[in-house]
Amino acid sequence: MKFYKCNDNDPLYALYQKDNLYYPVFIEKYGTEPVEVKDIYEITDEETILALNKYMQPYEPNKPKIYMAGPLFNEGDTYSNKLNSDALRAKGFTTFLPQEVIITDESSELLIAACVYMDLKAIYTCDYLIANCNGLEMDSGTAAEIGIAYALNKKIYLYKSDVRRYLNNFVLGLAENKVYQTIQEIIEQLEK
């Protein structure tokens, strides 16, 4: 899919074309109606295109959808998240793994917004949320994702292989006071 910008003052205003009409990408901010535009140009930055495509379709169709929440700020985190996501994909689930789109200090406002909106859309549309809760303290973004999923009545699975077993009681309560030590335990629950 191709994405476009027009010469306006809003760095988040991205468009896509369908049936010879232009529509805003971020429906949460701009709505779903087609718009008239002038001075349009195509977005060519690969990272931005990847993020916008993931926003448009965060999951593969016709498969159970799992949002993979968790820290993604070091090699250990990203490696563990990818292993867990790959194990679920191998069992026929489709997963949304936020770390597959990377934000850096040089990222545009549009790319950063795409990541925010795609994460939210992926939580809104998931069937399940699996939260990697490893570490001494839970990652703040992960806690926010759990809270959003709970408010949307999503089934939440907490994963913590870390020997430091403490988790915040409030977060535990949002996930029915159950913590799984392996991704295989969660897969067994999902297959029931």
Sine and cosine of phi, psi and omega as CSV:
sin_phi,cos_phi,sin_psi,cos_psi,sin_omega,cos_omega
0.00,0.00,0.60,-0.80,0.04,-1.00
-0.98,-0.19,0.57,-0.82,0.00,-1.00
-0.84,-0.55,0.44,-0.90,-0.13,-0.99
-0.70,-0.72,0.38,-0.93,0.17,-0.99
-0.82,-0.58,0.37,-0.93,0.14,-0.99
-0.81,-0.58,0.31,-0.95,-0.06,-1.00
-0.97,0.22,0.99,0.11,0.11,-0.99
-0.75,-0.66,-0.07,-1.00,-0.07,-1.00
-1.00,-0.08,0.08,1.00,-0.05,-1.00
-0.98,-0.21,0.96,-0.30,-0.04,-1.00
-0.93,0.37,-0.21,0.98,-0.03,-1.00
-0.99,-0.12,-0.09,1.00,-0.10,-0.99
-0.99,0.12,1.00,-0.07,0.04,-1.00
-0.93,-0.36,0.46,-0.89,-0.08,-1.00
-0.76,-0.65,0.36,-0.93,0.20,-0.98
-0.72,-0.69,0.33,-0.94,-0.05,-1.00
-0.94,-0.34,0.68,-0.73,0.06,-1.00
-0.53,-0.85,0.78,-0.63,0.01,-1.00
0.80,0.60,0.69,0.72,0.03,-1.00
0.89,0.45,0.31,0.95,0.08,-1.00
-0.85,-0.52,0.43,-0.90,0.04,-1.00
-0.96,-0.27,0.71,-0.70,-0.02,-1.00
-0.82,-0.57,0.55,-0.84,0.10,-0.99
-0.92,0.40,0.61,-0.79,0.03,-1.00
-0.95,0.31,-0.79,0.61,-0.11,-0.99
-1.00,0.06,1.00,-0.02,-0.08,-1.00
-0.91,0.41,-0.46,0.89,0.01,-1.00
-0.89,0.46,-0.51,0.86,-0.06,-1.00
-0.99,-0.17,-0.59,0.81,-0.17,-0.98
-0.88,-0.47,-0.08,1.00,0.02,-1.00
1.00,0.06,-0.11,-0.99,-0.14,-0.99
-0.91,-0.42,0.01,1.00,-0.06,-1.00
-0.99,0.17,0.57,-0.82,0.09,-1.00
-0.90,0.43,0.45,-0.89,-0.05,-1.00
-0.79,-0.61,0.45,-0.89,0.13,-0.99
-1.00,-0.05,0.71,-0.71,-0.05,-1.00
-0.71,-0.70,0.41,-0.91,0.10,-1.00
-0.78,-0.63,0.37,-0.93,0.06,-1.00
0.80,0.60,0.77,0.64,-0.04,-1.00
-1.00,0.04,0.56,-0.83,0.09,-1.00
-0.62,-0.79,0.45,-0.89,-0.07,-1.00
-0.98,0.19,0.63,-0.78,0.12,-0.99
-0.98,0.18,0.78,-0.62,-0.06,-1.00
-0.89,-0.46,-0.16,0.99,0.00,-1.00
-0.91,0.41,0.86,-0.52,-0.11,-0.99
-0.88,0.47,-0.67,0.74,0.00,-1.00
-0.90,0.43,-0.64,0.77,0.02,-1.00
-0.92,0.39,-0.67,0.74,0.03,-1.00
-0.88,0.48,-0.68,0.73,0.04,-1.00
-0.86,0.51,-0.73,0.69,-0.02,-1.00
-0.91,0.42,-0.67,0.74,0.00,-1.00
-0.91,0.41,-0.63,0.78,0.07,-1.00
-0.90,0.44,-0.66,0.75,0.03,-1.00
-0.92,0.40,-0.55,0.84,0.09,-1.00
-0.90,0.44,-0.72,0.69,-0.07,-1.00
-0.90,0.43,-0.62,0.78,0.02,-1.00
-0.61,-0.79,1.00,0.03,-0.06,-1.00
-0.95,0.31,-0.34,0.94,-0.07,-1.00
-0.75,-0.66,0.41,-0.91,0.17,-0.99
-0.94,0.35,0.58,-0.81,-0.01,-1.00
-0.96,0.30,0.42,-0.91,0.15,-0.99
0.89,0.46,0.52,0.86,0.08,-1.00
-0.69,-0.72,0.47,-0.88,0.11,-0.99
-0.87,0.49,0.73,-0.68,-0.14,-0.99
-0.98,-0.21,0.80,-0.60,-0.02,-1.00
-0.82,-0.57,0.82,-0.57,0.11,-0.99
-1.00,0.01,0.80,-0.60,-0.03,-1.00
-0.99,-0.16,0.99,-0.11,0.03,-1.00
-1.00,0.06,0.52,-0.85,0.07,-1.00
0.35,-0.94,0.23,-0.97,0.03,-1.00
-0.92,0.39,0.50,-0.87,-0.03,-1.00
-0.58,-0.81,0.65,0.76,-0.17,-0.99
-0.93,-0.36,0.06,1.00,0.10,-0.99
-0.51,-0.86,0.16,-0.99,-0.07,-1.00
-0.87,0.49,-0.63,0.78,0.00,-1.00
-0.89,0.45,-0.71,0.71,0.02,-1.00
-0.87,0.49,-0.79,0.62,-0.09,-1.00
-0.92,0.39,-0.57,0.82,0.04,-1.00
-0.91,0.42,-0.73,0.68,0.01,-1.00
-0.89,0.46,-0.70,0.71,0.02,-1.00
-0.86,0.51,-0.69,0.72,-0.02,-1.00
-0.92,0.40,-0.67,0.75,0.05,-1.00
-0.85,0.53,-0.72,0.70,0.00,-1.00
-0.91,0.42,-0.69,0.72,0.02,-1.00
-0.89,0.46,-0.70,0.72,0.01,-1.00
-0.88,0.47,-0.63,0.78,0.02,-1.00
-0.89,0.45,-0.65,0.76,0.03,-1.00
-0.93,0.36,-0.66,0.75,0.03,-1.00
-0.89,0.45,-0.61,0.79,0.02,-1.00
-0.90,0.43,-0.40,0.92,0.01,-1.00
-1.00,-0.06,0.13,0.99,0.08,-1.00
0.99,-0.11,0.12,0.99,0.06,-1.00
-1.00,0.00,0.40,-0.92,0.17,-0.99
-0.95,-0.32,0.74,-0.67,-0.07,-1.00
-0.88,-0.47,0.51,-0.86,0.16,-0.99
-0.95,-0.32,0.88,-0.47,-0.05,-1.00
-0.89,-0.45,0.98,-0.22,-0.11,-0.99
-0.80,0.60,-0.52,0.86,-0.05,-1.00
-0.93,0.37,-0.13,0.99,0.01,-1.00
-0.95,0.30,-0.21,0.98,0.16,-0.99
-0.88,-0.48,0.82,-0.58,-0.15,-0.99
-0.96,-0.27,0.73,-0.68,0.10,-0.99
-0.96,-0.27,0.72,-0.70,0.06,-1.00
-0.83,-0.55,0.02,-1.00,0.05,-1.00
-0.89,0.45,-0.38,0.92,-0.02,-1.00
-1.00,-0.06,-0.02,1.00,-0.05,-1.00
-0.90,0.44,0.61,-0.79,0.01,-1.00
-0.96,0.29,0.30,-0.96,0.08,-1.00
-0.86,0.51,-0.58,0.81,0.00,-1.00
-0.91,0.42,-0.70,0.72,0.02,-1.00
-0.90,0.44,-0.68,0.73,0.02,-1.00
-0.89,0.46,-0.70,0.71,0.03,-1.00
-0.89,0.45,-0.65,0.76,0.01,-1.00
-0.86,0.51,-0.65,0.76,0.01,-1.00
-0.92,0.40,-0.67,0.74,0.03,-1.00
-0.89,0.46,-0.78,0.63,-0.05,-1.00
-0.92,0.39,-0.59,0.81,0.00,-1.00
-0.94,0.35,-0.61,0.80,0.04,-1.00
-0.89,0.45,-0.71,0.70,0.02,-1.00
-0.88,0.47,-0.72,0.69,0.00,-1.00
-0.88,0.48,-0.65,0.76,0.00,-1.00
-0.90,0.43,-0.59,0.81,0.07,-1.00
-0.94,0.34,-0.70,0.71,0.00,-1.00
-0.84,0.55,-0.60,0.80,-0.15,-0.99
-0.98,-0.20,-0.01,1.00,-0.02,-1.00
-0.97,0.24,0.33,-0.94,0.15,-0.99
-1.00,-0.02,-0.58,0.82,-0.06,-1.00
-0.65,-0.76,0.45,-0.89,0.15,-0.99
-0.85,-0.53,0.80,-0.59,0.09,-1.00
-0.94,-0.35,0.83,-0.55,-0.07,-1.00
-0.94,-0.35,0.86,-0.51,0.12,-0.99
-0.98,0.20,0.94,-0.35,-0.08,-1.00
-0.96,-0.30,0.34,0.94,0.00,-1.00
-0.90,0.43,0.43,-0.90,-0.01,-1.00
0.93,-0.37,0.21,-0.98,0.00,-1.00
-0.92,0.39,-0.69,0.72,0.06,-1.00
-0.86,-0.51,0.57,-0.82,0.04,-1.00
-0.93,0.38,0.63,-0.77,0.08,-1.00
-0.87,0.49,0.69,-0.72,-0.06,-1.00
-0.90,0.43,-0.60,0.80,0.05,-1.00
-0.91,0.42,-0.62,0.78,0.04,-1.00
-0.89,0.45,-0.68,0.73,0.04,-1.00
-0.87,0.49,-0.65,0.76,0.03,-1.00
-0.90,0.44,-0.68,0.73,0.01,-1.00
-0.89,0.46,-0.65,0.76,0.05,-1.00
-0.88,0.47,-0.70,0.71,0.00,-1.00
-0.88,0.48,-0.68,0.73,0.03,-1.00
-0.90,0.44,-0.71,0.70,-0.01,-1.00
-0.87,0.48,-0.66,0.75,0.03,-1.00
-0.89,0.46,-0.70,0.72,0.00,-1.00
-0.89,0.46,-0.44,0.90,0.01,-1.00
-1.00,-0.07,0.15,0.99,0.01,-1.00
0.88,0.48,0.60,0.80,0.06,-1.00
-1.00,0.05,0.53,-0.85,0.10,-1.00
-0.96,0.27,0.79,-0.62,-0.09,-1.00
-0.91,-0.42,0.74,-0.67,0.10,-1.00
-0.87,-0.48,0.82,-0.57,0.06,-1.00
-0.99,-0.11,0.72,-0.69,-0.01,-1.00
-0.87,-0.49,0.81,-0.59,0.03,-1.00
-0.51,-0.86,0.98,-0.19,0.06,-1.00
-1.00,0.04,-0.19,0.98,0.00,-1.00
-0.87,0.48,0.69,-0.73,0.00,-1.00
-0.94,0.35,-0.30,0.95,0.09,-1.00
-0.98,0.18,0.99,-0.12,-0.23,-0.97
-0.99,0.17,-0.12,0.99,-0.07,-1.00
-0.91,0.42,0.70,-0.71,0.20,-0.98
-0.66,-0.75,0.54,-0.84,0.04,-1.00
-0.82,0.57,0.75,-0.66,-0.06,-1.00
-0.88,0.48,-0.58,0.81,0.02,-1.00
-0.90,0.44,-0.74,0.68,0.03,-1.00
-0.88,0.47,-0.67,0.74,0.05,-1.00
-0.84,0.55,-0.69,0.73,-0.01,-1.00
-0.89,0.46,-0.55,0.84,0.03,-1.00
-0.92,0.39,-0.37,0.93,-0.01,-1.00
-0.92,-0.38,0.54,0.84,0.07,-1.00
0.85,0.52,0.51,0.86,0.06,-1.00
0.83,0.55,0.54,0.84,-0.01,-1.00
-0.84,-0.55,0.75,-0.66,0.08,-1.00
-0.82,-0.58,0.74,-0.67,0.01,-1.00
-0.98,-0.20,0.63,-0.78,-0.04,-1.00
-1.00,-0.01,-0.33,0.94,0.01,-1.00
-0.70,-0.71,0.41,-0.91,0.06,-1.00
-0.93,0.37,-0.46,0.89,0.02,-1.00
-0.90,0.45,-0.61,0.79,0.06,-1.00
-0.87,0.49,-0.64,0.77,0.02,-1.00
-0.94,0.35,-0.67,0.74,0.03,-1.00
-0.85,0.53,-0.67,0.74,0.03,-1.00
-0.88,0.48,-0.65,0.76,0.04,-1.00
-0.92,0.40,-0.66,0.75,-0.01,-1.00
-0.91,0.41,-0.53,0.85,-0.04,-1.00
-0.99,0.15,-0.15,0.99,0.00,-1.00
-0.95,0.31,0.00,0.00,0.00,0.00
